[in-house]
Amino acid sequence: MKNKKQVWEEVLKLLEIDLTPISYQTWFAPLKPTELNDELKILYLESPEEFSMKVIRDRYMENLQHKVETVLKEPYRVILQLEPDEDEKEEREKEKQKQENEGNAPAAGENSTEQPTQLLKDEFYFNPRYNFENFVVGNNNKYAYAAAVAVADAPSLAYNPLFLYGGSGLGKTHLMHAIGHYIMEHYPEKSVLYVSSEMFTNELIKSLEDKKKARIRAFKNKYRNVDVLLIDDIQFIEGKEATQEEFFHTFNTLYDLNKQIIISSDRAPNKLTKLEDRLTSRFQWNMIADIQPPDYETRVAILKRKAELENVEIDEDLFNVITLIAEKVKFNIRELEGAFTRVTSLSTMLEERVTVKFAKNVLKDIFSGNDTAITCESIKGAVCRRFNIKASDIESSKRTRNLAYPRQIAMYLCRDMTNTSLPKIGDAFGGRDHTTVLHAYEKISAEIKTNESTADVVKALREEISGN
């Protein structure tokens, strides 16, 4: 049986034939084999630089994987790790010495399975910032957050499958990563696999193109022998028959073995019209939780939290900038945080103080797209057009269903899309009390989560009002 050094030397010889001398010396010569695990079929490599790891993963991983399989004559996974710094090396050496002194040192070299969860984390790119502690909970996402925490705390026992859905940039991936982090920390014995459905599809295509049956067997083993499968953006497999067929069998295998499945999508299961019914029905077997765009208060909280994470002091000027961004960027958390980062990064580079004037100049492309102010009047107009009623009726004291329902939706949107106070919103609707507005807001907030028709109406009105 070849050891890790022999295997790597043979792999390098094959790579040297394929690559230019510069590519070979820059990316592969510095790599070191740290473990060859024949039980798990994994070769672990260490790189001195994070950037080199990214280049290899993005450009050369398929070629590297193929060369390893050629040398070992069977499918092996390749996992890249960052070389530890001097402090980490010293700690490892101390731990190794301690194990040897206690007579518990692992057998020389090849079959140690130390820190398997960390290796999975490195392979599948769990973002260290995407954890439960950094997730800002608001009315828009509290049910999805609670479901995610429950699943992380009791995999396969709480909700299985868990289906998270919502628009782009609202926090689905954050919750998926948070679940992965939590399970790996609290259940180190469990294997966790996180992929996007695009990655799943691409791996399947490559395995089917390979004439060797071992490749498709390796693909099936990879996805059907995990304790927790997290698959992001399932809508990507719409219309892809072979992928749907394979995922159907993967889902069934894991579910029958009582393994946890977490899925995310940009739409509810019954809105994935190009997916097979047998899949969408399975997605609805247990918990479905949606994430809505955050309200103003949540947007402010998200930016305050981001400032804290980046050790940016929140003085009066910065707080004014935070509220300004929260007023302008309403429907995408990634855009919200991106706008904040642009302002703070440029202020550091240019050595300028963060002020509202500075922020408006930096973000003029964002603000220019939001020149049309959203007001209670513009919201009332959009709602009246949608329901074919008069503005005078929506402001009247009439309480018939055909008026009360649109009125409550309009009040909800005024509260959610503007910074108008509750009393002023009440004034805009015929002098109603602020408690009436609050009741309407809470009623529609609840209905959005339980009534698809209301959710669709509110979403369409948001898009019309915001001009998106």
Buried (B, 14 or more C-beta within 10 A) or exposed (E): EBEBEEBBEBBBEBBBEEBEEEBBEEBBEEBBBBBBBBEBBBBBBBBEEEEBBEBBBEEBEEBBBBBBBEBBEEBBBBBBBBBEEEEEEEEEEEEEEEEEEEEEBBEEEBEBEEEBBEBBBBBBEBBEEBBBEBBBBBBBBBBBBEBBBBBBBEBBEBBBBBBBBBBEBBBBBBBBBBBBBBBBEEBEEBBBBBBBBEBBBBBBEBBEEBEEEEBBEBBBEBBBEBBBBBBBBBBBBBEBEEBBEBBBEBBEBBBEEEBBBBBBBBBBBBBBEEBBEEBBEBBEBBBBBBBBBBBBEBBBBBBBBBBEEEEBEEEEBBBBBBBBBBBBBBBBBBBBBBBBEBBBEBBEEEEEEBBEEBBBEBBEEBBEEBEEEBBBEBBBBBBBEBBEBEEEBBBBEEEEEEBEBBBBBBBBBBBBBBEBEBEBBBBBBEEBEBEBBBBBBBBBBEBBBEEBEBBEBBBEBBEBBBEE
